[in-house]
Amino acid sequence: MALLWVFVASIDLRQVWVAITRADLRFIAAGLAMLFLTYVIRTLRWMVLLEPIGRAKFVNAFRTTVLGFAATAILPGRLGEILRPYLLARREGFQPSAAFATIIVERLLDIVTVCLLFAFALPLAGAHVGREVKLGGVVFALGSVTGLVVLFVLAGHPERLRGVAERWGRRLPPRAGTAVAHFVQTFAEGLKVMRSPGHLAVAALWSVPVWVTIAAGIWFTSRAFDLTFSFVGSFLVVGALTIGVAAPTPGGAGGFHVMYKAALTQFFAADPDVAVAAGTVLHVVSFGPVTIVGLIFMWQDGLTLSRLKTMRAEAGK
């Protein structure tokens, strides 16, 4: 709530409503199409990451991807990040912890891609960017690449992960120690993609269209409000929103809105009232359709919110 208050502070809500009513629906429709395409590409990338542990059917991977993002949109704590691999593992017969490891790799690829696109856009976007932001973009890009290299090294030596797990396991009660050792062993199995340069390279390549389509959705939706920054500039907005949605609120609510407004007003000198209007609609475009489709999938599969919370607990065991 505090973040939402920051978002609308010192804003003329009447002007915000006027901006929303004047938005060009054609651009909003184009933004919706781009963001839908993102989930298709995410599914294809995830299937590549899963290949070393087993082949997943597209329909199952797509449905669980949408279910996972819908759960994240309506429940706190980024619940969908755990439910998505758990649900797919049940359908495809994978080890849940191995499937969860692919989500870790996926998230790392996302961070690397966003940071590199952000750093790429800094000198080209025509934005008002301070020296601290430029330095931060370079540092985050280098840090994310370093993290990917470290995970690659660890994945190439799963015995090290098992050794660490065994040392920590000896400090725990026998049952807990055995459970930790089993989880780490199957988690290491899920990192097989990191030991397969070909699969990892293909997944990394898929990450570019994932984030380019997200940027396109942001750019089209912003254009609906006559916010005419360049397409490359949308990579700066993507970087800001990535920080915003890290807040453990349903759909990143609050953090998403604040960071969009900050990016548009600080980088592109946008009118704050228009930025609030565009940020509000962009949040609905980004999370509304996937939530509706995800709820339909939940209904078809006989899943309730209480059942999802129970499955979250089961997945954490």
C-alpha positions as CSV (number, residue, x, y, z in Angstrom):
1,M,0.0,0.0,0.0
2,A,2.9,2.4,0.8
3,L,4.3,1.9,-2.7
4,L,0.9,2.6,-4.3
5,W,0.7,5.8,-2.2
6,V,4.1,6.8,-3.5
7,F,2.9,6.1,-7.1
8,V,-0.1,8.4,-6.9
9,A,1.3,11.0,-4.5
10,S,1.0,14.6,-5.9
11,I,-1.0,13.3,-8.9
12,D,-4.1,14.9,-10.3
13,L,-6.3,11.8,-10.5
14,R,-8.8,13.6,-12.8
15,Q,-6.0,14.1,-15.4
16,V,-4.9,10.5,-15.0
17,W,-8.5,9.4,-15.9
18,V,-8.6,11.8,-18.9
19,A,-5.3,10.2,-20.1
20,I,-6.7,6.7,-19.7
21,T,-9.9,7.6,-21.7
22,R,-7.8,9.1,-24.5
23,A,-5.5,6.1,-24.8
24,D,-5.1,4.6,-28.3
25,L,-6.7,1.2,-28.1
26,R,-4.8,0.0,-31.2
27,F,-1.5,0.3,-29.4
28,I,-2.9,-1.3,-26.3
29,A,-4.0,-4.3,-28.5
30,A,-0.6,-4.5,-30.0
31,G,0.9,-4.5,-26.5
32,L,-1.4,-7.3,-25.5
33,A,-0.3,-9.4,-28.5
34,M,3.4,-8.9,-27.7
35,L,2.9,-9.9,-24.1
36,F,0.9,-13.0,-25.1
37,L,3.7,-14.0,-27.5
38,T,6.1,-13.7,-24.5
39,Y,4.5,-16.7,-22.8
40,V,4.8,-18.8,-25.9
41,I,8.5,-18.0,-26.2
42,R,9.0,-18.5,-22.5
43,T,7.5,-22.0,-22.9
44,L,9.8,-22.9,-25.8
45,R,12.9,-21.7,-23.8
46,W,11.8,-23.7,-20.8
47,M,11.4,-26.8,-22.9
48,V,15.0,-26.4,-24.0
49,L,16.2,-26.1,-20.3
50,L,14.2,-29.2,-19.4
51,E,15.5,-31.4,-22.3
52,P,18.5,-32.8,-20.3
53,I,16.1,-34.2,-17.6
54,G,13.3,-35.2,-20.0
55,R,11.2,-34.0,-22.9
56,A,8.1,-32.0,-21.9
57,K,5.0,-31.6,-24.1
58,F,4.4,-28.0,-25.2
59,V,0.8,-28.0,-24.0
60,N,1.8,-29.1,-20.5
61,A,4.7,-26.6,-20.4
62,F,2.6,-23.8,-21.7
63,R,-0.3,-24.5,-19.3
64,T,1.9,-24.7,-16.2
65,T,3.8,-21.6,-17.3
66,V,0.5,-19.6,-17.5
67,L,-0.7,-21.2,-14.2
68,G,2.6,-20.2,-12.5
69,F,2.4,-16.6,-13.6
70,A,-1.2,-16.4,-12.7
71,A,-0.5,-17.7,-9.2
72,T,2.3,-15.1,-8.9
73,A,-0.2,-12.4,-10.0
74,I,-2.8,-13.2,-7.4
75,L,-0.9,-14.6,-4.5
76,P,2.0,-13.0,-2.5
77,G,5.5,-14.4,-2.2
78,R,6.0,-15.3,-5.9
79,L,4.3,-18.6,-5.3
80,G,4.2,-19.4,-9.0
81,E,7.9,-19.8,-9.2
82,I,7.7,-22.9,-7.1
83,L,4.3,-24.2,-8.4
84,R,5.2,-24.1,-12.0
85,P,8.0,-26.7,-11.9
86,Y,6.1,-28.7,-9.3
87,L,3.0,-28.9,-11.5
88,L,5.0,-29.8,-14.6
89,A,7.0,-32.4,-12.8
90,R,3.8,-34.1,-11.7
91,R,2.4,-34.2,-15.2
92,E,5.6,-35.3,-16.9
93,G,7.1,-37.6,-14.2
94,F,10.1,-35.4,-13.5
95,Q,11.8,-35.0,-10.2
96,P,10.3,-31.7,-8.8
97,S,13.7,-30.4,-7.5
98,A,15.3,-31.1,-10.8
99,A,12.5,-29.2,-12.6
100,F,12.9,-26.4,-10.0
101,A,16.6,-26.2,-10.8
102,T,15.7,-25.2,-14.4
103,I,13.7,-22.3,-13.0
104,I,16.9,-21.1,-11.3
105,V,18.8,-21.3,-14.6
106,E,15.9,-19.5,-16.3
107,R,15.9,-16.7,-13.8
108,L,19.6,-16.3,-14.1
109,L,19.3,-16.1,-17.9
110,D,16.6,-13.4,-17.4
111,I,18.8,-11.3,-15.2
112,V,21.8,-11.6,-17.6
113,T,19.6,-10.7,-20.6
114,V,17.9,-7.7,-18.9
115,C,21.2,-6.3,-17.5
116,L,22.9,-6.6,-20.9
117,L,20.0,-5.0,-22.7
118,F,19.9,-2.2,-20.1
119,A,23.7,-1.6,-20.5
120,F,23.3,-1.7,-24.3
121,A,20.5,0.9,-24.2
122,L,22.2,3.4,-21.9
123,P,24.3,5.2,-24.6
124,L,21.7,4.8,-27.3
125,A,18.3,5.5,-25.8
126,G,18.5,9.3,-25.8
127,A,17.5,9.3,-22.1
128,H,18.5,11.6,-19.3
129,V,20.7,9.1,-17.4
130,G,23.1,10.0,-14.6
131,R,26.6,8.7,-14.1
132,E,25.5,6.5,-11.2
133,V,22.8,4.8,-13.3
134,K,25.3,4.1,-16.1
135,L,27.9,2.7,-13.6
136,G,25.2,0.6,-12.0
137,G,24.1,-0.8,-15.3
138,V,27.6,-1.9,-16.2
139,V,28.2,-3.4,-12.7
140,F,24.9,-5.4,-12.8
141,A,25.7,-6.7,-16.3
142,L,29.1,-7.9,-15.2
143,G,27.8,-9.3,-12.0
144,S,25.0,-11.2,-13.7
145,V,27.4,-12.7,-16.2
146,T,29.7,-13.7,-13.4
147,G,26.8,-15.4,-11.6
148,L,26.1,-17.4,-14.7
149,V,29.7,-18.5,-14.9
150,V,29.8,-19.5,-11.3
151,L,26.6,-21.6,-11.7
152,F,28.1,-23.2,-14.8
153,V,31.3,-24.2,-12.8
154,L,29.2,-25.6,-9.9
155,A,27.0,-27.5,-12.3
156,G,30.1,-29.0,-13.9
157,H,31.1,-30.4,-10.5
158,P,27.9,-31.7,-8.9
159,E,30.1,-33.6,-6.4
160,R,31.0,-30.3,-4.8
161,L,27.3,-29.5,-4.3
162,R,26.7,-32.9,-2.8
163,G,29.8,-32.5,-0.5
164,V,28.4,-29.2,0.8
165,A,25.0,-30.7,1.3
166,E,26.5,-33.7,3.2
167,R,28.5,-31.4,5.5
168,W,25.5,-29.4,6.4
169,G,23.3,-32.5,6.6
170,R,25.5,-33.9,9.4
171,R,24.6,-30.9,11.5
172,L,20.9,-31.7,11.1
173,P,18.7,-34.5,12.5
174,P,19.0,-37.7,10.4
175,R,15.7,-37.4,8.5
176,A,16.3,-33.7,7.7
177,G,19.9,-34.3,6.7
178,T,18.8,-37.1,4.3
179,A,16.1,-34.9,2.8
180,V,18.6,-32.1,2.2
181,A,21.1,-34.5,0.6
182,H,18.3,-35.9,-1.7
183,F,17.1,-32.4,-2.7
184,V,20.6,-31.3,-3.5
185,Q,21.3,-34.4,-5.5
186,T,18.2,-34.0,-7.7
187,F,18.8,-30.3,-7.9
188,A,22.2,-31.0,-9.3
189,E,20.5,-33.3,-11.8
190,G,18.3,-30.4,-12.9
191,L,21.5,-28.3,-13.6
192,K,22.4,-30.8,-16.3
193,V,21.6,-28.1,-18.9
194,M,24.5,-26.1,-17.5
195,R,26.7,-29.0,-18.4
196,S,25.4,-29.0,-21.9
197,P,26.8,-25.9,-23.7
198,G,24.6,-26.5,-26.7
199,H,21.3,-26.5,-24.7
200,L,22.5,-23.5,-22.6
201,A,23.4,-21.5,-25.7
202,V,20.0,-22.2,-27.3
203,A,18.2,-21.2,-24.1
204,A,20.3,-18.0,-23.9
205,L,19.4,-17.2,-27.5
206,W,15.7,-17.7,-26.7
207,S,16.1,-15.2,-23.8
208,V,16.6,-12.4,-26.2
209,P,13.2,-12.6,-27.9
210,V,11.6,-13.2,-24.5
211,W,12.7,-9.8,-23.4
212,V,12.4,-8.0,-26.7
213,T,8.7,-9.0,-26.8
214,I,8.3,-7.8,-23.2
215,A,9.9,-4.5,-24.2
216,A,7.7,-4.3,-27.3
217,G,4.6,-4.8,-25.1
218,I,5.8,-1.9,-22.8
219,W,6.7,0.3,-25.8
220,F,3.3,-0.2,-27.6
221,T,1.3,0.3,-24.4
222,S,3.3,3.5,-23.6
223,R,2.8,4.8,-27.2
224,A,-1.0,4.5,-26.5
225,F,-0.5,7.5,-24.2
226,D,1.8,9.4,-26.6
227,L,4.9,8.5,-24.5
228,T,7.2,8.5,-27.6
229,F,10.5,7.3,-26.3
230,S,12.5,5.1,-28.7
231,F,12.2,1.3,-28.8
232,V,15.7,1.0,-27.4
233,G,14.6,3.2,-24.6
234,S,12.1,0.5,-23.6
235,F,15.0,-1.6,-22.4
236,L,15.7,1.0,-19.7
237,V,12.0,0.7,-18.6
238,V,12.3,-3.1,-18.6
239,G,15.3,-2.8,-16.3
240,A,13.4,-0.6,-13.9
241,L,10.3,-2.8,-13.9
242,T,12.5,-5.9,-13.2
243,I,13.5,-4.2,-10.0
244,G,9.9,-3.2,-9.3
245,V,8.3,-6.7,-9.7
246,A,10.9,-8.1,-7.2
247,A,8.6,-6.9,-4.5
248,P,6.8,-9.9,-3.0
249,T,3.4,-8.5,-3.6
250,P,0.8,-10.1,-6.0
251,G,1.8,-9.2,-9.5
252,G,4.5,-6.9,-8.1
253,A,1.8,-4.4,-7.4
254,G,3.2,-1.1,-6.1
255,G,6.8,-1.8,-7.0
256,F,5.8,-2.2,-10.7
257,H,3.9,1.1,-10.7
258,V,6.5,3.1,-8.8
259,M,9.4,2.0,-11.0
260,Y,7.5,2.6,-14.3
261,K,6.6,6.1,-13.2
262,A,10.2,6.7,-12.0
263,A,11.7,5.4,-15.3
264,L,9.3,7.5,-17.5
265,T,9.7,10.7,-15.5
266,Q,13.5,10.4,-14.8
267,F,14.7,9.0,-18.1
268,F,12.3,10.6,-20.5
269,A,10.9,13.6,-18.7
270,A,7.3,12.3,-19.1
271,D,4.4,14.1,-17.5
272,P,3.8,12.4,-14.1
273,D,0.0,12.2,-14.6
274,V,0.4,10.5,-17.9
275,A,3.0,8.2,-16.6
276,V,0.6,7.1,-13.8
277,A,-2.1,6.5,-16.3
278,A,0.2,4.5,-18.6
279,G,1.7,2.5,-15.7
280,T,-1.8,1.6,-14.4
281,V,-2.9,0.3,-17.8
282,L,0.4,-1.5,-18.5
283,H,0.1,-3.4,-15.2
284,V,-3.4,-4.5,-16.2
285,V,-2.2,-5.5,-19.7
286,S,0.8,-7.3,-18.2
287,F,-1.0,-9.3,-15.5
288,G,-4.7,-9.3,-16.3
289,P,-5.0,-11.6,-19.4
290,V,-2.5,-14.2,-18.0
291,T,-4.4,-14.2,-14.7
292,I,-7.7,-14.8,-16.5
293,V,-6.3,-17.6,-18.7
294,G,-4.5,-19.1,-15.7
295,L,-7.7,-19.1,-13.6
296,I,-9.5,-20.9,-16.5
297,F,-6.7,-23.5,-16.5
298,M,-7.0,-23.9,-12.8
299,W,-10.8,-24.4,-13.1
300,Q,-10.3,-27.0,-15.8
301,D,-7.7,-28.8,-13.7
302,G,-9.8,-28.7,-10.5
303,L,-7.3,-26.5,-8.7
304,T,-8.4,-24.0,-6.0
305,L,-6.4,-21.3,-4.3
306,S,-6.3,-23.3,-1.1
307,R,-5.1,-26.4,-3.1
308,L,-2.4,-24.3,-4.6
309,K,-1.2,-23.2,-1.2
310,T,-1.2,-26.9,-0.1
311,M,0.8,-27.8,-3.2
312,R,3.3,-25.0,-2.4
313,A,3.9,-26.6,1.0
314,E,4.3,-30.0,-0.6
315,A,6.8,-28.6,-3.2
316,G,8.9,-27.1,-0.4
317,K,9.4,-30.4,1.3
